[in-house]
Amino acid sequence: MRRGIAATALVASFALAATACGGSDSGDKADGPVTITWWDTSNATNEAPTYQALIKDFEAANKGIKVKYVNVPFDQAQNKFDTAAGASGAPDVLRSDVGWTPAFAKKGYFLPLDGTEALADQAKFKPNLIKQAQYDGKTYGVPFVTDTLALVYNKQLFEKAGVEAPKTWDDLKAAAATIKSKTGVDGYWGSTAAYYAQTFLYGEGTDTVDAAAKKITVNSDAAKKGYGTWLSLFSGKGLHKADTTADAYAHIQDAFVNGKVAAIIQGPWEITNFYKGTAFKDKNNLGIATVPAGSSGKAGAPTGGHNLSVYAGSDSAHQKAAEKFVGFMTSAKSQTQIALKNSTLPTRDDAYTAEVKADPGIAGYQSVLSSAQPRVALPEYSSLLTPLDTELVKIAGGKESLDKGLSNAETAVAKLVPDFSK
């Protein structure tokens, strides 16, 4: 799940205004190539150039297809696509966050890809990632990049303090105190964002909702215990206080890459930025471990990432061209090239070549993928994090109690899934 966005809204707005989308709006000539539009939601600076280079390779190998590339800021793309698809003017291909895929599939905006050229290599992809691209028994996206959260840490600081990567949250608290005593640097800095707090729910064997039982569980005893642990990590020796500012993400990231805090929870979309920091000029100083376990003994984090999905509202010629393009971009060769250039995680095992795994960041995150937990296959699931983002900041900032905040979140979630019981 991409968090940092480098493309500006202004640039994107000009690009979107100038770009004709799928179907009859693509401006194709009867005797000319089919032009498909791809909305890419990746980082415009760090990732997009690799994709643009691959587009040139695709066009060279497929003379009858042209690809119009548009980079859309991640935090705007979901609403923009929803609006465009509702008006039958969406792009032919969308780089869709895995959390958006079932929601758009439910609305009929995505084309089922089972049996198409886009999904010809289905058996090569990690099964849990294919599952996340499915809705109601059909597959609506091809896994493009994957990610999960891990405990990332500064090996030099940990070694100087004589501590190892913690297995539990209690271990982390103890390690943070020791690191502070031995190095003068905080041991851990946590996030107030709901996505990052999911790891604490998984550690107690629960989630925001129980989809099978159609029950809201965000205010359950297990969830309260998980969020209680999360809250406790904002105070104590070596633990940084909660950052409730709008720039919290950047503050935490900057502190880590420059050696001002020894450990944070982060995803592989920041691998290239880790290496730009003073603390990780030696890439091998980057430690990556599974997030600590909760009291249930379970450790895990959400499986994130992006699928490439095809718009269901365009004509057959554009859909076939889009399927061919998706198959090319998710091939082992393309994924290998993407991993080498962008340090992102491939979604198929045959793309983890020796050269790819030579990157310590990729190798480290690959090692924790097995503990990642697929998100609930519920169209509304991604939207459930929104009220939690609001409430967790207030809780961490001391503006409301844990009980009050979770009660408020429960009420908000109930409006999003009205057929679920509390």
Disulfide bonds with the S-S distance in Angstrom:
none
